[in-house]
Amino acid sequence: MDNITHSLVGWALAETGLKRRTRKGLAACVLAANMPDIDVFFGWSPWAPLAMHRGFTHGLVGGVLLMPPLLAALLWLLDRWHMRRGAVFKSGLPMHAGWLVALCYLGALTHPLLDLQNTYAVQLFSLASARWFHTDGLFIVSPWLLATLGAGIWQARRRRSGGPAIAALAGVIAFIALNIGISTLAWNATPGRPDRVFAGPEPLAFWRRAMVWRQDGQMFWGRYDPLHSAATVTPTGAGRADNMANPVVQRAARATPQVEKFLAWSQMPMAQVDPRGCTATVTFADARYRDVPTAGSFTASATVPLSRPGCPAR
């Protein structure tokens, strides 16, 4: 999810009354709700679980178990620094280290749970497993969540009561549960016997799904609208071979660290082979993002030699 949504979830948690449990309580909830996204600054890391977005820092071990105490310690040190400088806290709250750690844990837990809801997916069990998990319950930026959370926080602060924030969070949970149910219907309505299915919600018409599925080495796309037919996915165009079994593609998959990193992230990989003379350029993409321009982080390419008459042996 986008960081505004993560921040609003942390803020709404704080407005339920939790921010009054300790000094720096609001900061703990909001910062912890965003903390796992620190991995975006480590794309250069040679350690793949950290370099990969939504890997180790989003997992139950890295993001939920290990990182919250570190954030709590930093906030505690910041508070000590403020005290030494003679800061006066308008809230009048004492510092309670136990609550500070608890709020950091609670805020951090919301992050992978939210990211789990969209098709980008999360490696929940990194390092133990590289498997990606997704529920397809939300578009990556949901205006429905932004409106619900924003209204709940505004009313909670206006009324000086945690009730509106609690109601907003309950509404968010109900909305997500409804959308997971719709995606489950979409998965079950997918034709054939696919080995992988994604059902991406639309941002405004949240009940509709952009479908992509893989079966027998081919990628297929379609649309699902339960208001039209709860048992039917409408294909959009013909299937397309993913080419991943092509020997040239398999060589290219091991050709560069960039391609290997891309394929470790990609869950619906497909390849296009462009032969030219004695070499072929293989471009890898992810079928989930077929409509994204073929550049940047959504593709990777490698050039490999071909075994053809007249070409030097390699």
N, C-alpha and C positions, 0 to 999 in steps of 0.2 A: 504494500500500500504506500501511498505518498506520505511524506513526513508531516504534512498538515493533519491528516487523519490520525496518524500515530500520536501527535502532540495533543490533539483534542481528546483522544481516549484517555491519555494520561491526566490531562487537565480535568476531565469529567470525573475520573476516579478521585482526584484530590478534592473536588468540590462536594463529594458525598459526605465529607467530614474528615476524611483521612489527612488532609493537609494540616489539621489542627492537632495531630498527634505528636508532632515534633517540629522544631524549627527546620527549615529547608524542606519541609514535606512536599510542597507544591513542586519545587525544583526536582526532587527525587522522582516523583511520579512522571513528570514530563520528560526529563532527561533519560530516565530508564526506559520509557516507552520508545525512544528513538535510538538508544545505545547500540543495538545490534547492527545498525547501518554504518557503524564505524568501518566496516569492511570495504566500503567504497574508496577509502583512502589507502588501501593495501593491495590494489590490483597488481602492483609491481612485485609483490612478495613471491619468493621462490617456493613457498609452502602453499601448495594448491588449495587446501581447505580454507585458508585465510584469504588468498587472492581471489577466490571465487565468491561472487555476491550470493548471499543467502546460503552460505555454507556453514563453517564452524561457528561464526558469531551469531547465527540464527538458530543453531541447534540447541537441544535441551541441555547439553553439557556446557558448551561454550557460552551461549547467550543467556541461558536461564540459570545455570548453576554457578558458573565461575565469575562472570562479569559483574553482577549486581553488588557483591561486597567491595569490589574495586571502586565502583562509582560512589558507594556509600562512604568509603574511606576518603575519597577526594572531596566530597561535600563536607565531611566532618573537618578535614584540614582547612577547607575554605572558611568554615564557620569559626575555627580557632583563630585564623588570621584576622577575620573581621573583629573578633572579640579583643584581640591584642591591639587593634587600631582604635578601640573605643567605640565601635559601632553600637547604635541603639536600635533594637528591632521593634518596629511598631506593633507586631503581633503579640509581643510579650510572652511568646512561647519558649519553653526550655528546650534544650537539645536533648533528644532521647535517641541514643545510638541504636538501640534495638529496633525501634519503630523506623528509623531511617533505613536500616538494612531491609526490613520487611517491605517498606514501600518501594525500594529499588527492585526487590524480587518481584513484587506484584506488577509494577510497570513493565519490567523486562518480559514477563510472561505474556503480556498482551501483544508484543511485537510479532513473534513467530505465529501466534494464533491468528492474527490478522493477515499476515503475509501468506499463510496457508490457504487463504480463501481465493486467491487468483491463480491464473494459469502459469505464472512464472514459477510457482512452487517453491518449496523449502526443503533443504536437507536436514530434517529434524534430528536424525541420529548420527550426524557427523561428530566424531570421527569413525564411529563403529561401522557406519554404513554410508555409501554414497547415493542411496536411493532418495529420489525426490517425491515429496508428498504434496497433494493439492486437493481441494474440495470444489473449486470452481464456483465459489459462492458470491464473489464480488468482482466488479470491474476494478482495476488498479486505482482509479480515482472515482469514488462513488459520491455524487452530489447528494444522494439520499442520506448517507452517513454524515457528511459534512453539515447538512442542514439540521439533522436530528441532534447531533452532539453540540453544535453551536447554540441551538435554541436551549438545550438543557443547561449548558454552562451559564448562558446569559440569565436565565430565570433563577438558577441557583444563587448567583451572585446578587441579583436584584432582590430576591426574597430572603437572602441570608439563610437559606435552608438547603439541605442536601437532597431533598425529595426530588426536585426536577432533574438533577444529575443522575440519580438512581433510575428515574423513569427513562431518561435518554439512553442509558446503558442497557436497560432491559429492552428498549425498543430496538437497539442495535443488535442484540443477541437474537431477538425474534426475527428481525429482517434477515440476518445471516442464515438462521435455521430454515426460513422459508426458501431462500435461494439455493441452499444445499439440496433441499428437496426437489426443486425445479431441475437442478443439474443432474440429480439422480435419475429423474424421469428422462432427461435428454440422453444420458448414457445408455439407458435401457432401450431407448427408441432407435439407437444407431443401427443402421442396416448391416447385415452380414455378421461375421464373428471377429470383430477387430481385437487386436492385442493391446491397443492403447487408444484412449479417447480423451479429448479435452473439450469442454463446453464453456466457452468464454461468455460471461454476461455482457450485455450492452450497458453503457453508462446511465442512460435515462430510462429506456424501456428495459428495466432490469430483468423482466421475465423472459426475454428473448436470449437465444444463445447462438454464438458463432461457433460452429462445430468443426473439428478436425480429428480425423482418426486414421489409423494405420492398419492395413490388413494385407497379408501375402506380398509384402515388399512394395506396396503402393500407398500413396497418401490420398485421402479424400477430404473434401470440404463440404459443408452444408449449413443450413439454418434450421433452428428449432424455435417454434412459438407454441407454447401450450394452449394459448387462447384460440389458436387455429386448429391444432390437433395435438393432443398430449402423447400420441403414440407414433408420430411420424417426424422424421428428419428429412428435410427437403435438400437433396444434393445441389451444389452449385458448381456445375461443370463436371468434366470427366476426371477420373483418377489420374494420378501421375506417379510413375515409378520413382522410388526414392534413390535407386542406383547404389545403395550402400553395399551390395554384394559384388559389385563390379571390382575386379582385381586392381584396376587402375585407381579406383576410389579408395580401396583398402590400403594401397601403398601411400596415397596422398594423406590418408588419415594419420599416418605415422611420420609424415615428412617434416613437420615443424612443431615446436612447442606451442605456437599460437593455435594451430589446428587441433592439437591434442587438448588444449585448454577449452577450446570452443566445443568440442565433442563431449568433453566431460560435463559441460553445462547443458548442452542441447538434449532435449528429450524426444524430439521428433525430427532427427536429422535427415536431410536429403541433400543430394549432390548433383551438380551439373558439370559435365565433362566437355571441355573445349579443346580438341586436339589441333595442334598446329605443328606440322612437320614431324620432328622426332620427339616432341614433348606434348604434354597435355596439361592445361590448367584446370584444376578441379576446385569449384566453388561450393562450399558447404553452407547451407542455410537451415533454418528451423521452420518446419511447416506451420507452427503456431503463429508465425509472424510473416506469412507469405506476402501480405500486403505492405510490409515495411520495405522501404527502398533497400536494395541489396548493397549495403555499405555499413561500415562501422561495426558495432558490437554484435550485430545480428547475422554476420557472415564471416567466413574465414576462407582463405584460398591458399593453395600450394601448387607448384609446378613440378611434375615428375616426368622422367624419361619414358618413352614408349619403345617397345620391342617391335620394330617394323623392318621390312626389307630395306636396305640402304641406310639404316640408322646404326650408329656405332654401338657395339655391345657394351652393356653396363651391368 
